[in-house]
Amino acid sequence: MGLWLAASACTSTTSSKAEAGEAVVRRFFQALPSGDCAVLGPLLVKAPGLPSCEDTVKDLREHDLHLVDIVEAKVDGRDPDAVLVRARVSQGGKERPEPYFFRVERQADGWRLRL
């Protein structure tokens, strides 16, 4: 019985991480049309060398990238604090044939999207 509990705890933790990763991607793309970095900024990974929220938003809007649907979200096997989210996206009003992969990372203040 103990093994079952350990396995189910691991599964629920894994699924809650995957759900958190998926939620960040959805929230980001829902807010993207506004271009409001007060909303979008906290959803993005901040690290040296990464573009600013304003530059990221400008680039995504220039490429007219939109989320169509999430295909799959799973914890990265190499990093338990990262979730790989596979999603269908459209660009210029046309759905891309291949899904995009987005990486969502857990940081001290929550889950954030790395673009």
Biopython code that builds the backbone (N, CA, C, O; Angstrom):
import numpy as np
from Bio.PDB.StructureBuilder import StructureBuilder

atoms = [
    (1, "MET", "N", (0.823, -1.192, 0.000)),
    (1, "MET", "CA", (0.000, 0.000, 0.000)),
    (1, "MET", "C", (0.868, 1.258, 0.000)),
    (1, "MET", "O", (0.524, 2.238, -0.662)),
    (2, "GLY", "N", (1.959, 1.251, 0.711)),
    (2, "GLY", "CA", (2.837, 2.409, 0.772)),
    (2, "GLY", "C", (3.381, 2.784, -0.591)),
    (2, "GLY", "O", (3.510, 3.966, -0.911)),
    (3, "LEU", "N", (3.703, 1.768, -1.402)),
    (3, "LEU", "CA", (4.229, 2.029, -2.736)),
    (3, "LEU", "C", (3.177, 2.720, -3.597)),
    (3, "LEU", "O", (3.495, 3.643, -4.348)),
    (4, "TRP", "N", (1.932, 2.281, -3.492)),
    (4, "TRP", "CA", (0.855, 2.903, -4.251)),
    (4, "TRP", "C", (0.716, 4.374, -3.875)),
    (4, "TRP", "O", (0.574, 5.227, -4.750)),
    (5, "LEU", "N", (0.756, 4.674, -2.578)),
    (5, "LEU", "CA", (0.643, 6.066, -2.132)),
    (5, "LEU", "C", (1.794, 6.900, -2.674)),
    (5, "LEU", "O", (1.584, 8.026, -3.123)),
    (6, "ALA", "N", (2.999, 6.364, -2.637)),
    (6, "ALA", "CA", (4.155, 7.095, -3.152)),
    (6, "ALA", "C", (4.003, 7.336, -4.652)),
    (6, "ALA", "O", (4.301, 8.426, -5.139)),
    (7, "ALA", "N", (3.547, 6.336, -5.376)),
    (7, "ALA", "CA", (3.374, 6.474, -6.815)),
    (7, "ALA", "C", (2.273, 7.481, -7.140)),
    (7, "ALA", "O", (2.423, 8.284, -8.060)),
    (8, "SER", "N", (1.182, 7.445, -6.402)),
    (8, "SER", "CA", (0.093, 8.374, -6.691)),
    (8, "SER", "C", (0.479, 9.795, -6.304)),
    (8, "SER", "O", (0.058, 10.743, -6.967)),
    (9, "ALA", "N", (1.266, 9.967, -5.254)),
    (9, "ALA", "CA", (1.720, 11.303, -4.871)),
    (9, "ALA", "C", (2.619, 11.874, -5.963)),
    (9, "ALA", "O", (2.517, 13.053, -6.302)),
    (10, "CYS", "N", (3.480, 11.058, -6.500)),
    (10, "CYS", "CA", (4.370, 11.495, -7.572)),
    (10, "CYS", "C", (3.543, 11.884, -8.801)),
    (10, "CYS", "O", (3.820, 12.901, -9.437)),
    (11, "THR", "N", (2.554, 11.097, -9.128)),
    (11, "THR", "CA", (1.715, 11.373, -10.282)),
    (11, "THR", "C", (0.940, 12.661, -10.083)),
    (11, "THR", "O", (0.839, 13.465, -11.009)),
    (12, "SER", "N", (0.389, 12.875, -8.890)),
    (12, "SER", "CA", (-0.398, 14.086, -8.689)),
    (12, "SER", "C", (0.505, 15.311, -8.708)),
    (12, "SER", "O", (0.095, 16.360, -9.205)),
    (13, "THR", "N", (1.714, 15.210, -8.185)),
    (13, "THR", "CA", (2.649, 16.333, -8.248)),
    (13, "THR", "C", (3.013, 16.615, -9.693)),
    (13, "THR", "O", (3.040, 17.770, -10.120)),
    (14, "THR", "N", (3.292, 15.562, -10.442)),
    (14, "THR", "CA", (3.642, 15.712, -11.849)),
    (14, "THR", "C", (2.483, 16.336, -12.621)),
    (14, "THR", "O", (2.694, 17.240, -13.429)),
    (15, "SER", "N", (1.265, 15.864, -12.379)),
    (15, "SER", "CA", (0.130, 16.405, -13.126)),
    (15, "SER", "C", (-0.160, 17.844, -12.703)),
    (15, "SER", "O", (-0.574, 18.647, -13.539)),
    (16, "SER", "N", (0.044, 18.194, -11.435)),
    (16, "SER", "CA", (-0.198, 19.579, -11.032)),
    (16, "SER", "C", (0.844, 20.501, -11.649)),
    (16, "SER", "O", (0.524, 21.640, -11.991)),
    (17, "LYS", "N", (2.084, 20.040, -11.801)),
    (17, "LYS", "CA", (3.111, 20.838, -12.485)),
    (17, "LYS", "C", (2.731, 21.026, -13.947)),
    (17, "LYS", "O", (2.820, 22.133, -14.477)),
    (18, "ALA", "N", (2.308, 19.947, -14.598)),
    (18, "ALA", "CA", (1.908, 20.028, -16.007)),
    (18, "ALA", "C", (0.730, 20.989, -16.166)),
    (18, "ALA", "O", (0.699, 21.789, -17.102)),
    (19, "GLU", "N", (-0.234, 20.910, -15.257)),
    (19, "GLU", "CA", (-1.391, 21.809, -15.309)),
    (19, "GLU", "C", (-0.956, 23.258, -15.120)),
    (19, "GLU", "O", (-1.478, 24.151, -15.787)),
    (20, "ALA", "N", (-0.005, 23.501, -14.219)),
    (20, "ALA", "CA", (0.491, 24.857, -13.983)),
    (20, "ALA", "C", (1.183, 25.384, -15.245)),
    (20, "ALA", "O", (0.989, 26.538, -15.628)),
    (21, "GLY", "N", (1.986, 24.539, -15.883)),
    (21, "GLY", "CA", (2.662, 24.945, -17.113)),
    (21, "GLY", "C", (1.685, 25.288, -18.214)),
    (21, "GLY", "O", (1.831, 26.297, -18.903)),
    (22, "GLU", "N", (0.691, 24.439, -18.371)),
    (22, "GLU", "CA", (-0.342, 24.673, -19.386)),
    (22, "GLU", "C", (-1.083, 25.981, -19.100)),
    (22, "GLU", "O", (-1.355, 26.753, -20.019)),
    (23, "ALA", "N", (-1.405, 26.227, -17.841)),
    (23, "ALA", "CA", (-2.146, 27.434, -17.455)),
    (23, "ALA", "C", (-1.356, 28.702, -17.774)),
    (23, "ALA", "O", (-1.933, 29.693, -18.220)),
    (24, "VAL", "N", (-0.042, 28.678, -17.550)),
    (24, "VAL", "CA", (0.787, 29.854, -17.845)),
    (24, "VAL", "C", (0.765, 30.153, -19.341)),
    (24, "VAL", "O", (0.631, 31.311, -19.736)),
    (25, "VAL", "N", (0.892, 29.133, -20.169)),
    (25, "VAL", "CA", (0.867, 29.339, -21.619)),
    (25, "VAL", "C", (-0.484, 29.921, -22.028)),
    (25, "VAL", "O", (-0.537, 30.871, -22.809)),
    (26, "ARG", "N", (-1.565, 29.363, -21.512)),
    (26, "ARG", "CA", (-2.911, 29.865, -21.860)),
    (26, "ARG", "C", (-3.088, 31.322, -21.421)),
    (26, "ARG", "O", (-3.561, 32.157, -22.193)),
    (27, "ARG", "N", (-2.699, 31.621, -20.163)),
    (27, "ARG", "CA", (-2.843, 32.995, -19.655)),
    (27, "ARG", "C", (-2.022, 33.976, -20.484)),
    (27, "ARG", "O", (-2.487, 35.072, -20.799)),
    (28, "PHE", "N", (-0.796, 33.581, -20.837)),
    (28, "PHE", "CA", (0.059, 34.470, -21.611)),
    (28, "PHE", "C", (-0.593, 34.805, -22.954)),
    (28, "PHE", "O", (-0.684, 35.975, -23.326)),
    (29, "PHE", "N", (-1.042, 33.790, -23.676)),
    (29, "PHE", "CA", (-1.615, 34.044, -24.996)),
    (29, "PHE", "C", (-2.975, 34.733, -24.924)),
    (29, "PHE", "O", (-3.351, 35.442, -25.858)),
    (30, "GLN", "N", (-3.721, 34.540, -23.833)),
    (30, "GLN", "CA", (-4.978, 35.275, -23.667)),
    (30, "GLN", "C", (-4.697, 36.760, -23.475)),
    (30, "GLN", "O", (-5.449, 37.604, -23.961)),
    (31, "ALA", "N", (-3.613, 37.081, -22.767)),
    (31, "ALA", "CA", (-3.283, 38.475, -22.476)),
    (31, "ALA", "C", (-2.452, 39.134, -23.579)),
    (31, "ALA", "O", (-2.353, 40.360, -23.617)),
    (32, "LEU", "N", (-1.858, 38.350, -24.472)),
    (32, "LEU", "CA", (-0.960, 38.889, -25.494)),
    (32, "LEU", "C", (-1.578, 39.991, -26.352)),
    (32, "LEU", "O", (-0.894, 40.980, -26.617)),
    (33, "PRO", "N", (-2.827, 39.882, -26.803)),
    (33, "PRO", "CA", (-3.375, 40.945, -27.648)),
    (33, "PRO", "C", (-3.349, 42.331, -26.985)),
    (33, "PRO", "O", (-3.259, 43.344, -27.679)),
    (34, "SER", "N", (-3.427, 42.379, -25.663)),
    (34, "SER", "CA", (-3.405, 43.669, -24.967)),
    (34, "SER", "C", (-2.024, 44.315, -25.037)),
    (34, "SER", "O", (-1.912, 45.541, -25.004)),
    (35, "GLY", "N", (-0.967, 43.495, -25.132)),
    (35, "GLY", "CA", (0.395, 44.019, -25.149)),
    (35, "GLY", "C", (0.822, 44.607, -23.815)),
    (35, "GLY", "O", (1.856, 45.271, -23.740)),
    (36, "ASP", "N", (0.056, 44.381, -22.771)),
    (36, "ASP", "CA", (0.287, 44.988, -21.456)),
    (36, "ASP", "C", (1.337, 44.205, -20.666)),
    (36, "ASP", "O", (1.049, 43.131, -20.138)),
    (37, "CYS", "N", (2.549, 44.744, -20.589)),
    (37, "CYS", "CA", (3.622, 44.040, -19.881)),
    (37, "CYS", "C", (3.440, 44.046, -18.363)),
    (37, "CYS", "O", (4.143, 43.323, -17.658)),
    (38, "ALA", "N", (2.513, 44.846, -17.856)),
    (38, "ALA", "CA", (2.192, 44.753, -16.433)),
    (38, "ALA", "C", (1.524, 43.404, -16.159)),
    (38, "ALA", "O", (1.657, 42.854, -15.065)),
    (39, "VAL", "N", (0.809, 42.874, -17.146)),
    (39, "VAL", "CA", (0.154, 41.568, -17.040)),
    (39, "VAL", "C", (1.075, 40.468, -17.571)),
    (39, "VAL", "O", (1.227, 39.422, -16.941)),
    (40, "LEU", "N", (1.684, 40.709, -18.725)),
    (40, "LEU", "CA", (2.491, 39.685, -19.398)),
    (40, "LEU", "C", (3.850, 39.466, -18.743)),
    (40, "LEU", "O", (4.328, 38.334, -18.682)),
    (41, "GLY", "N", (4.470, 40.519, -18.259)),
    (41, "GLY", "CA", (5.812, 40.436, -17.676)),
    (41, "GLY", "C", (5.948, 39.390, -16.585)),
    (41, "GLY", "O", (6.898, 38.607, -16.603)),
    (42, "PRO", "N", (5.004, 39.354, -15.616)),
    (42, "PRO", "CA", (5.106, 38.357, -14.553)),
    (42, "PRO", "C", (4.943, 36.906, -15.031)),
    (42, "PRO", "O", (5.219, 35.973, -14.277)),
    (43, "LEU", "N", (4.500, 36.717, -16.270)),
    (43, "LEU", "CA", (4.339, 35.371, -16.819)),
    (43, "LEU", "C", (5.592, 34.900, -17.554)),
    (43, "LEU", "O", (5.677, 33.740, -17.957)),
    (44, "LEU", "N", (6.563, 35.793, -17.730)),
    (44, "LEU", "CA", (7.766, 35.474, -18.487)),
    (44, "LEU", "C", (8.980, 35.276, -17.579)),
    (44, "LEU", "O", (9.117, 35.943, -16.554)),
    (45, "VAL", "N", (9.853, 34.354, -17.969)),
    (45, "VAL", "CA", (11.125, 34.164, -17.271)),
    (45, "VAL", "C", (11.943, 35.434, -17.443)),
    (45, "VAL", "O", (12.054, 35.985, -18.538)),
    (46, "LYS", "N", (12.513, 35.884, -16.329)),
    (46, "LYS", "CA", (13.427, 37.022, -16.384)),
    (46, "LYS", "C", (14.818, 36.490, -16.098)),
    (46, "LYS", "O", (15.058, 35.877, -15.057)),
    (47, "ALA", "N", (15.729, 36.725, -17.023)),
    (47, "ALA", "CA", (17.109, 36.275, -16.843)),
    (47, "ALA", "C", (18.006, 37.128, -17.720)),
    (47, "ALA", "O", (17.571, 37.639, -18.752)),
    (48, "PRO", "N", (19.270, 37.283, -17.308)),
    (48, "PRO", "CA", (20.202, 38.037, -18.142)),
    (48, "PRO", "C", (20.271, 37.439, -19.550)),
    (48, "PRO", "O", (20.299, 36.221, -19.726)),
    (49, "GLY", "N", (20.295, 38.314, -20.529)),
    (49, "GLY", "CA", (20.405, 37.858, -21.911)),
    (49, "GLY", "C", (19.079, 37.601, -22.599)),
    (49, "GLY", "O", (19.040, 37.451, -23.820)),
    (50, "LEU", "N", (17.982, 37.545, -21.837)),
    (50, "LEU", "CA", (16.669, 37.338, -22.455)),
    (50, "LEU", "C", (16.086, 38.692, -22.845)),
    (50, "LEU", "O", (16.331, 39.691, -22.168)),
    (51, "PRO", "N", (15.309, 38.733, -23.940)),
    (51, "PRO", "CA", (14.707, 40.008, -24.344)),
    (51, "PRO", "C", (13.706, 40.500, -23.298)),
    (51, "PRO", "O", (13.163, 39.717, -22.519)),
    (52, "SER", "N", (13.477, 41.801, -23.298)),
    (52, "SER", "CA", (12.497, 42.394, -22.384)),
    (52, "SER", "C", (11.094, 41.928, -22.766)),
    (52, "SER", "O", (10.875, 41.399, -23.856)),
    (53, "CYS", "N", (10.165, 42.131, -21.866)),
    (53, "CYS", "CA", (8.768, 41.809, -22.157)),
    (53, "CYS", "C", (8.309, 42.594, -23.379)),
    (53, "CYS", "O", (7.654, 42.039, -24.262)),
    (54, "GLU", "N", (8.644, 43.871, -23.436)),
    (54, "GLU", "CA", (8.219, 44.711, -24.560)),
    (54, "GLU", "C", (8.739, 44.167, -25.889)),
    (54, "GLU", "O", (8.002, 44.115, -26.874)),
    (55, "ASP", "N", (10.017, 43.758, -25.914)),
    (55, "ASP", "CA", (10.588, 43.207, -27.153)),
    (55, "ASP", "C", (9.941, 41.878, -27.525)),
    (55, "ASP", "O", (9.681, 41.614, -28.699)),
    (56, "THR", "N", (9.682, 41.044, -26.520)),
    (56, "THR", "CA", (9.042, 39.747, -26.756)),
    (56, "THR", "C", (7.640, 39.939, -27.325)),
    (56, "THR", "O", (7.261, 39.288, -28.299)),
    (57, "VAL", "N", (6.879, 40.835, -26.711)),
    (57, "VAL", "CA", (5.506, 41.095, -27.156)),
    (57, "VAL", "C", (5.511, 41.664, -28.574)),
    (57, "VAL", "O", (4.717, 41.247, -29.417)),
    (58, "LYS", "N", (6.397, 42.606, -28.833)),
    (58, "LYS", "CA", (6.497, 43.208, -30.169)),
    (58, "LYS", "C", (6.775, 42.126, -31.214)),
    (58, "LYS", "O", (6.134, 42.091, -32.264)),
    (59, "ASP", "N", (7.725, 41.252, -30.922)),
    (59, "ASP", "CA", (8.095, 40.186, -31.853)),
    (59, "ASP", "C", (6.923, 39.230, -32.101)),
    (59, "ASP", "O", (6.627, 38.894, -33.248)),
    (60, "LEU", "N", (6.260, 38.794, -31.031)),
    (60, "LEU", "CA", (5.135, 37.863, -31.187)),
    (60, "LEU", "C", (3.989, 38.495, -31.958)),
    (60, "LEU", "O", (3.345, 37.844, -32.781)),
    (61, "ARG", "N", (3.740, 39.768, -31.687)),
    (61, "ARG", "CA", (2.650, 40.443, -32.391)),
    (61, "ARG", "C", (3.004, 40.676, -33.860)),
    (61, "ARG", "O", (2.134, 40.579, -34.726)),
    (62, "GLU", "N", (4.282, 40.983, -34.151)),
    (62, "GLU", "CA", (4.705, 41.147, -35.545)),
    (62, "GLU", "C", (4.543, 39.842, -36.323)),
    (62, "GLU", "O", (4.222, 39.855, -37.511)),
    (63, "HIS", "N", (4.769, 38.718, -35.644)),
    (63, "HIS", "CA", (4.625, 37.416, -36.288)),
    (63, "HIS", "C", (3.197, 36.880, -36.206)),
    (63, "HIS", "O", (2.896, 35.793, -36.699)),
    (64, "ASP", "N", (2.315, 37.675, -35.565)),
    (64, "ASP", "CA", (0.891, 37.330, -35.457)),
    (64, "ASP", "C", (0.695, 35.904, -34.940)),
    (64, "ASP", "O", (-0.057, 35.117, -35.515)),
    (65, "LEU", "N", (1.390, 35.588, -33.841)),
    (65, "LEU", "CA", (1.340, 34.247, -33.255)),
    (65, "LEU", "C", (0.184, 34.146, -32.255)),
    (65, "LEU", "O", (0.050, 34.986, -31.365)),
    (66, "HIS", "N", (-0.636, 33.126, -32.407)),
    (66, "HIS", "CA", (-1.792, 32.906, -31.529)),
    (66, "HIS", "C", (-1.851, 31.437, -31.121)),
    (66, "HIS", "O", (-1.525, 30.543, -31.902)),
    (67, "LEU", "N", (-2.268, 31.214, -29.896)),
    (67, "LEU", "CA", (-2.456, 29.848, -29.403)),
    (67, "LEU", "C", (-3.763, 29.296, -29.950)),
    (67, "LEU", "O", (-4.808, 29.938, -29.840)),
    (68, "VAL", "N", (-3.704, 28.105, -30.540)),
    (68, "VAL", "CA", (-4.907, 27.420, -31.007)),
    (68, "VAL", "C", (-5.377, 26.470, -29.904)),
    (68, "VAL", "O", (-6.535, 26.515, -29.490)),
    (69, "ASP", "N", (-4.469, 25.611, -29.432)),
    (69, "ASP", "CA", (-4.825, 24.672, -28.372)),
    (69, "ASP", "C", (-3.559, 24.029, -27.817)),
    (69, "ASP", "O", (-2.520, 23.991, -28.477)),
    (70, "ILE", "N", (-3.667, 23.530, -26.602)),
    (70, "ILE", "CA", (-2.579, 22.782, -25.981)),
    (70, "ILE", "C", (-2.730, 21.324, -26.390)),
    (70, "ILE", "O", (-3.811, 20.747, -26.269)),
    (71, "VAL", "N", (-1.646, 20.734, -26.874)),
    (71, "VAL", "CA", (-1.649, 19.325, -27.258)),
    (71, "VAL", "C", (-1.255, 18.469, -26.059)),
    (71, "VAL", "O", (-1.877, 17.444, -25.783)),
    (72, "GLU", "N", (-0.208, 18.907, -25.348)),
    (72, "GLU", "CA", (0.325, 18.099, -24.252)),
    (72, "GLU", "C", (1.186, 18.991, -23.364)),
    (72, "GLU", "O", (1.845, 19.913, -23.845)),
    (73, "ALA", "N", (1.172, 18.707, -22.074)),
    (73, "ALA", "CA", (2.073, 19.360, -21.126)),
    (73, "ALA", "C", (2.647, 18.267, -20.235)),
    (73, "ALA", "O", (1.909, 17.471, -19.654)),
    (74, "LYS", "N", (3.993, 18.239, -20.135)),
    (74, "LYS", "CA", (4.600, 17.230, -19.279)),
    (74, "LYS", "C", (5.869, 17.778, -18.649)),
    (74, "LYS", "O", (6.540, 18.643, -19.210)),
    (75, "VAL", "N", (6.181, 17.256, -17.473)),
    (75, "VAL", "CA", (7.371, 17.677, -16.761)),
    (75, "VAL", "C", (8.597, 17.246, -17.559)),
    (75, "VAL", "O", (8.670, 16.119, -18.050)),
    (76, "ASP", "N", (9.554, 18.157, -17.681)),
    (76, "ASP", "CA", (10.809, 17.873, -18.388)),
    (76, "ASP", "C", (11.559, 16.804, -17.601)),
    (76, "ASP", "O", (11.811, 16.972, -16.408)),
    (77, "GLY", "N", (11.913, 15.720, -18.255)),
    (77, "GLY", "CA", (12.609, 14.619, -17.593)),
    (77, "GLY", "C", (13.981, 14.997, -17.062)),
    (77, "GLY", "O", (14.522, 14.304, -16.200)),
    (78, "ARG", "N", (14.552, 16.089, -17.565)),
    (78, "ARG", "CA", (15.875, 16.515, -17.117)),
    (78, "ARG", "C", (15.809, 17.546, -15.996)),
    (78, "ARG", "O", (16.803, 17.784, -15.311)),
    (79, "ASP", "N", (14.629, 18.163, -15.805)),
    (79, "ASP", "CA", (14.490, 19.235, -14.822)),
    (79, "ASP", "C", (13.091, 19.182, -14.220)),
    (79, "ASP", "O", (12.119, 19.518, -14.897)),
    (80, "PRO", "N", (12.972, 18.763, -12.949)),
    (80, "PRO", "CA", (11.647, 18.649, -12.344)),
    (80, "PRO", "C", (10.951, 19.991, -12.133)),
    (80, "PRO", "O", (9.761, 20.022, -11.819)),
    (81, "ASP", "N", (11.675, 21.100, -12.302)),
    (81, "ASP", "CA", (11.074, 22.428, -12.169)),
    (81, "ASP", "C", (10.822, 23.078, -13.526)),
    (81, "ASP", "O", (10.781, 24.303, -13.641)),
    (82, "ALA", "N", (10.653, 22.243, -14.550)),
    (82, "ALA", "CA", (10.326, 22.743, -15.886)),
    (82, "ALA", "C", (9.259, 21.852, -16.509)),
    (82, "ALA", "O", (9.245, 20.636, -16.316)),
    (83, "VAL", "N", (8.383, 22.476, -17.245)),
    (83, "VAL", "CA", (7.320, 21.766, -17.950)),
    (83, "VAL", "C", (7.442, 22.102, -19.430)),
    (83, "VAL", "O", (7.602, 23.265, -19.800)),
    (84, "LEU", "N", (7.366, 21.086, -20.265)),
    (84, "LEU", "CA", (7.358, 21.279, -21.713)),
    (84, "LEU", "C", (5.912, 21.224, -22.184)),
    (84, "LEU", "O", (5.203, 20.243, -21.963)),
    (85, "VAL", "N", (5.498, 22.292, -22.831)),
    (85, "VAL", "CA", (4.119, 22.399, -23.305)),
    (85, "VAL", "C", (4.145, 22.387, -24.832)),
    (85, "VAL", "O", (4.749, 23.252, -25.467)),
    (86, "ARG", "N", (3.479, 21.389, -25.403)),
    (86, "ARG", "CA", (3.373, 21.282, -26.856)),
    (86, "ARG", "C", (2.015, 21.857, -27.231)),
    (86, "ARG", "O", (0.982, 21.454, -26.695)),
    (87, "ALA", "N", (2.035, 22.816, -28.169)),
    (87, "ALA", "CA", (0.802, 23.522, -28.499)),
    (87, "ALA", "C", (0.670, 23.741, -29.993)),
    (87, "ALA", "O", (1.658, 23.866, -30.717)),
    (88, "ARG", "N", (-0.581, 23.785, -30.433)),
    (88, "ARG", "CA", (-0.873, 24.175, -31.806)),
    (88, "ARG", "C", (-0.994, 25.700, -31.816)),
    (88, "ARG", "O", (-1.671, 26.286, -30.971)),
    (89, "VAL", "N", (-0.331, 26.328, -32.777)),
    (89, "VAL", "CA", (-0.379, 27.783, -32.876)),
    (89, "VAL", "C", (-0.715, 28.185, -34.307)),
    (89, "VAL", "O", (-0.508, 27.426, -35.253)),
    (90, "SER", "N", (-1.234, 29.388, -34.433)),
    (90, "SER", "CA", (-1.465, 29.937, -35.761)),
    (90, "SER", "C", (-0.547, 31.137, -35.931)),
    (90, "SER", "O", (-0.205, 31.830, -34.973)),
    (91, "GLN", "N", (-0.167, 31.356, -37.162)),
    (91, "GLN", "CA", (0.694, 32.483, -37.494)),
    (91, "GLN", "C", (0.101, 33.142, -38.727)),
    (91, "GLN", "O", (-0.064, 32.500, -39.764)),
    (92, "GLY", "N", (-0.218, 34.420, -38.612)),
    (92, "GLY", "CA", (-0.837, 35.117, -39.737)),
    (92, "GLY", "C", (-2.196, 34.558, -40.100)),
    (92, "GLY", "O", (-2.598, 34.605, -41.263)),
    (93, "GLY", "N", (-2.911, 34.026, -39.113)),
    (93, "GLY", "CA", (-4.239, 33.487, -39.343)),
    (93, "GLY", "C", (-4.273, 32.062, -39.856)),
    (93, "GLY", "O", (-5.349, 31.511, -40.086)),
    (94, "LYS", "N", (-3.106, 31.458, -40.038)),
    (94, "LYS", "CA", (-3.048, 30.088, -40.560)),
    (94, "LYS", "C", (-2.356, 29.192, -39.540)),
    (94, "LYS", "O", (-1.263, 29.499, -39.064)),
    (95, "GLU", "N", (-3.012, 28.075, -39.210)),
    (95, "GLU", "CA", (-2.419, 27.159, -38.236)),
    (95, "GLU", "C", (-1.164, 26.519, -38.808)),
    (95, "GLU", "O", (-1.146, 26.032, -39.938)),
    (96, "ARG", "N", (-0.117, 26.537, -37.994)),
    (96, "ARG", "CA", (1.142, 25.908, -38.421)),
    (96, "ARG", "C", (0.981, 24.394, -38.375)),
    (96, "ARG", "O", (0.327, 23.870, -37.473)),
    (97, "PRO", "N", (1.573, 23.679, -39.342)),
    (97, "PRO", "CA", (1.395, 22.222, -39.390)),
    (97, "PRO", "C", (2.061, 21.496, -38.218)),
    (97, "PRO", "O", (1.563, 20.463, -37.769)),
    (98, "GLU", "N", (3.170, 22.022, -37.726)),
    (98, "GLU", "CA", (3.879, 21.381, -36.617)),
    (98, "GLU", "C", (3.615, 22.140, -35.328)),
    (98, "GLU", "O", (3.570, 23.370, -35.335)),
    (99, "PRO", "N", (3.439, 21.423, -34.212)),
    (99, "PRO", "CA", (3.228, 22.113, -32.937)),
    (99, "PRO", "C", (4.491, 22.844, -32.474)),
    (99, "PRO", "O", (5.608, 22.483, -32.843)),
    (100, "TYR", "N", (4.289, 23.850, -31.680)),
    (100, "TYR", "CA", (5.370, 24.584, -31.015)),
    (100, "TYR", "C", (5.617, 23.938, -29.665)),
    (100, "TYR", "O", (4.710, 23.361, -29.065)),
    (101, "PHE", "N", (6.842, 24.038, -29.194)),
    (101, "PHE", "CA", (7.164, 23.639, -27.832)),
    (101, "PHE", "C", (7.466, 24.889, -27.032)),
    (101, "PHE", "O", (8.259, 25.733, -27.449)),
    (102, "PHE", "N", (6.831, 25.000, -25.885)),
    (102, "PHE", "CA", (7.093, 26.093, -24.959)),
    (102, "PHE", "C", (7.644, 25.498, -23.678)),
    (102, "PHE", "O", (7.230, 24.417, -23.258)),
    (103, "ARG", "N", (8.575, 26.202, -23.062)),
    (103, "ARG", "CA", (9.166, 25.755, -21.793)),
    (103, "ARG", "C", (8.667, 26.688, -20.701)),
    (103, "ARG", "O", (8.772, 27.910, -20.805)),
    (104, "VAL", "N", (8.126, 26.087, -19.661)),
    (104, "VAL", "CA", (7.652, 26.837, -18.505)),
    (104, "VAL", "C", (8.500, 26.393, -17.323)),
    (104, "VAL", "O", (8.658, 25.197, -17.076)),
    (105, "GLU", "N", (9.046, 27.361, -16.595)),
    (105, "GLU", "CA", (9.964, 27.058, -15.494)),
    (105, "GLU", "C", (9.416, 27.587, -14.181)),
    (105, "GLU", "O", (8.816, 28.660, -14.119)),
    (106, "ARG", "N", (9.642, 26.795, -13.119)),
    (106, "ARG", "CA", (9.239, 27.262, -11.794)),
    (106, "ARG", "C", (10.358, 28.133, -11.250)),
    (106, "ARG", "O", (11.511, 27.710, -11.163)),
    (107, "GLN", "N", (9.996, 29.357, -10.884)),
    (107, "GLN", "CA", (10.941, 30.261, -10.243)),
    (107, "GLN", "C", (10.415, 30.549, -8.844)),
    (107, "GLN", "O", (9.343, 30.074, -8.470)),
    (108, "ALA", "N", (11.152, 31.312, -8.087)),
    (108, "ALA", "CA", (10.792, 31.542, -6.685)),
    (108, "ALA", "C", (9.359, 32.052, -6.526)),
    (108, "ALA", "O", (8.678, 31.704, -5.561)),
    (109, "ASP", "N", (8.907, 32.868, -7.462)),
    (109, "ASP", "CA", (7.580, 33.473, -7.327)),
    (109, "ASP", "C", (6.520, 32.843, -8.215)),
    (109, "ASP", "O", (5.460, 33.432, -8.423)),
    (110, "GLY", "N", (6.791, 31.648, -8.745)),
    (110, "GLY", "CA", (5.771, 30.955, -9.523)),
    (110, "GLY", "C", (6.297, 30.440, -10.848)),
    (110, "GLY", "O", (7.500, 30.456, -11.109)),
    (111, "TRP", "N", (5.374, 29.984, -11.678)),
    (111, "TRP", "CA", (5.699, 29.401, -12.980)),
    (111, "TRP", "C", (5.747, 30.505, -14.026)),
    (111, "TRP", "O", (4.894, 31.391, -14.061)),
    (112, "ARG", "N", (6.779, 30.428, -14.885)),
    (112, "ARG", "CA", (6.966, 31.457, -15.910)),
    (112, "ARG", "C", (7.350, 30.830, -17.244)),
    (112, "ARG", "O", (8.017, 29.797, -17.299)),
    (113, "LEU", "N", (6.917, 31.475, -18.302)),
    (113, "LEU", "CA", (7.154, 31.025, -19.659)),
    (113, "LEU", "C", (8.509, 31.543, -20.152)),
    (113, "LEU", "O", (8.822, 32.722, -19.993)),
    (114, "ARG", "N", (9.297, 30.667, -20.741)),
    (114, "ARG", "CA", (10.574, 31.069, -21.350)),
    (114, "ARG", "C", (10.370, 31.086, -22.872)),
    (114, "ARG", "O", (10.077, 30.059, -23.486)),
    (115, "LEU", "N", (10.532, 32.275, -23.461)),
    (115, "LEU", "CA", (10.403, 32.395, -24.924)),
    (115, "LEU", "C", (11.726, 32.783, -25.529)),
    (115, "LEU", "O", (11.827, 32.934, -26.747)),
]
sb = StructureBuilder()
sb.init_structure("model")
sb.init_model(0)
sb.init_chain("A")
sb.init_seg("    ")
for serial, (resi, resn, name, xyz) in enumerate(atoms, 1):
    if name == "N":
        sb.init_residue(resn, " ", resi, " ")
    sb.init_atom(name, np.array(xyz, "f"), 0.0, 1.0, " ", f" {name:<3s}", serial, name[0])
structure = sb.get_structure()
